[in-house]
Amino acid sequence: MCRSRRHAAVAMFVTLALYVFSRIRRIRSDVPDNESTSSPVTITPLEEAELSESARVLGAAFATEAFTTTVFGGTVRQVENEYKQTIELLLRAHFEAGQPVFTAKTDGEVVGVAAISRPGVSWAPLRLVWLFTRHPTVLIHLFERMDWEGIYHIARTIRPPEGLPSAYYRLEAIGVEPAVQGEGVGRALLDTTHALVEHDPGASGIYLFTGEESLRNLYERFGYGTVGTKQSNEVVAYHMFRPNERVRRDDY
């Protein structure tokens, strides 16, 4: 293979890895219960000073998530610093693009994060270029540890299915500090997210995907329906959609 083709192949794999890594930071929330939280939960828009702590919370929440363990062959411990830095870069790119990000706080500490994309937003390629040009050594170290076969199978499952309604929001990521999972923090973040989407008269609803059956069952309790299931090898992605109340009324 000539040098130019080798460079093109490397660039293609780098772009694929960045794209997959940026898209799989999806859903890792607590299972809401009927008990009140030990401390009141406050939901507010993310502030720039909270980026690092919010990334830490997401990283802790995602560390054992199905897609994450597939990408890193079972553990992120060997790339823990780079993993956290990459999540912070992705979150910063989302924040600086003006997309909604909510934090959940108890006693003034960030314990949960939700990131949402508005309808029609497609800025992933710019985000990938921004990441790679500003922090190449962080990403290169990640690439050296990634399971490329796993990335290939994930890439085959995460594209949204055909037939989704137009003008939908995307729940890009929702994560809760492991120590407070099960205390309703995820419920509070979801309620705020759904209120944002319902308030938009032009929106059809909100879309997400998850790689775990237990989380699929959880989101069904919040009005999501499974609109597609994709599998490649052992990787499974459940694609889910929650229509806005106006859309539900119009359908019946």
N, C-alpha and C positions, 0 to 999 in steps of 0.2 A: 504494500500500500504506500503511495507516495505521501510526502510530508503534508501537503495541503489536504489530502483526504483524511489523514490521521487527525489533523487539527479539527477538521469539520466533524469527525466522529466524536472527538473529545467534547467539542462545543455542544453537540447534540445531547450527549449523555449528561453534561453539566446542567443544561437547560432542563432536561427531563427531571433530574434529581431535585433541582430547586423548585420546579413546578409542583412535583409530588409533595415535597416537604412543606411547601407553602399551603397546599390544599388540604393536607390530612390533619392539620391542627384543629380538629373538629369538635367532637363532643365528648366531654368527660365531666359529668356533673354528679351531684349527689342525688340519691333517690329521695324525693321529698316525703316527709312523714306528716302526721297530723299533730305533732307536738310543736310547741313554740320553741324558738331558738333560745339558747341560754342568755344571749345578749341581743338587743334589737339590731336588725340589719338595716343599713342605710345604703340605698342605691343611688349613685351619682355618675355623671359623665367622667370618663378618665381625664386626669390632669397629667401634663407632661412629667411632673416630678414623680408620678406614681408608676411610670413605665417599667422601671427595673423590678420593683416589687410585684407588679402585676405579671410580668414575664416569669418571675420565680414561681408564683402561684400556678400559672398555666403549665409550666414545666413539671412541677410536682404532680399536678393532676393528670398530665398526659404520659408520665413516665412508664406506666404499665398498660397503657391503652393499646388495643390490638394492632392498629396501624403502626404505632411507634415501635413496638417490639418486632414487627415484621421488617421495618426499615433497618433496624440496628441489630438484627439477629438475636433478639431476646433481651437485651439490656442496653441502657444508655449510660451506664455508670462510667464506661471507659471514655466517653466523650461528654461528660456531664457539663463542663464549663462551656464548650462550644455549642452544645445543645441549648443551654439557657441563653447564651448570647444570640444565637440564631432566632430563637423565639422572640427575644427583645427587639431584634432588628425587624422582624416581620410585624410585630405589634406596632412599632414606631412607624413603619411604612404605612400601615393601615390608619393609624392616628393622623399622620401628616397628610394623608389623602382626604381627610375630612369625613371619614366613615365613622358611624356610631360605635363607641366602645363604652361599656358600663362597668363600673367596679362595685362590688359589694363590700361593705366595711362593717366590722363589729369592733367596738371600743377604739375606733380610729385606725384599725389595721385592715389592709386589703386581704380579703379571704375568698374572693370570687371575681371572675372576669367574664364578660360576654362581648364578643366582637361581631358586628353585623355589617353586611354590605347592602347598600340601597339598590333598587332595581336598575338594571342596565349598566352597572359599573363593571368595567373589565380593565383592570390596571395591573394584573399579575405580571405581564412581561416587563413593564417599567420597574416594578418592585424587584424582580429578579436581577435586572441589570444594576439597580441601585445597591442591592445586597452584595453582589459579586465584586463590583468595582471598589467598594468602600472597605470590605472586610474579607478579602480573598483567602487569607491564611486560616481564618475560622472555618470557612466553608470547605476548603481543601482538606482539612483535618477530618471534618465530618464525612466527606466523600470517601476517604480512605477506609472508614469504618462501616460504610453503608453496605447493606446486602442488595446488590443490584438486581438479582433475580426477584427478590421481594418487591423492589420498587417497580419492576416491570409489571408484576401481577397487580399491584395497587393501581398503577396507571390505567390498567384495563377496566377497573371497576368504579372509578370515582367520577367519571363524566356523568353529568345529569342526564336522566332518561328523556327520551322524546316525549312531547305532549304536555310538558309543564305549562301552566297558564302564564301569560305574559305579565310583565311588571311585578315580579316577585322579589322579595328580600331574600338574603341568604344568611343563615346563622353560621358564621365562619368558625367560631370557637366559643365554647362555654366550659369553664373549669372552676372547680372549687377546691380550696385547700383541703387536703386529705383529713386533717385533724378535725374539721368541722363538717365533713360530709354526713348527710343524714339529718341535718338540723334545719333544713328549709332554705338554705342560702341559694341553692339552685332554683328553687321555686320562685324566690323573689326576683332573681335575674330573668327567669323566663317570663314572669308576669310583666316586668318592665319592658322586655323585648317585644312581647305580644302587643302591649299597649302602644308602643311606637309604631308597629306595623299597622295595627287597626286604625290608628289616627290618620294614616295616609289614605285619602279617598281614592287615589288611583292605583293602589296596590291590590294585588290579588291574594297575597298571603306570604308565607315564609317557607323556605326550603332548607333542608339539611340532609346530611347523610351520616351514618354511623356504622362502625364495623362490629358492633356487639349486639347480640340478641337481647340481653337484659336492658340495654339502653333503648333499643327499638320498642320494647314493651313499655318502658317508662314514658317515652314521648307520645305513644298512643294515648296515654292517660291525659295528655295535655292537648288533645285534638288533632294530632298529626296522623296521617294515614300513609301507609307504605305504597308508593307509586312505582316502585321498581326494586328488584334485587339483582345484583350483578356479582358473579363469582369468577375468579381466575385462580386455578390451583386451590389452595386452602384459604385464600383471601376472599372475604364476603363483604359487600357494602350494601346496606339498606338505605334506599333513597326515600325520603319522607317529605310530605307537604302538609302544611296547616293553612287552609283557606281562611280569609278574613270573614267576619260575620256577614258582611254585605254580600259576599260571593255565595256563602252558604244559603242565605235567604233567597237569592236569585235562582239558585239551583232547585229549590223546592216550591 
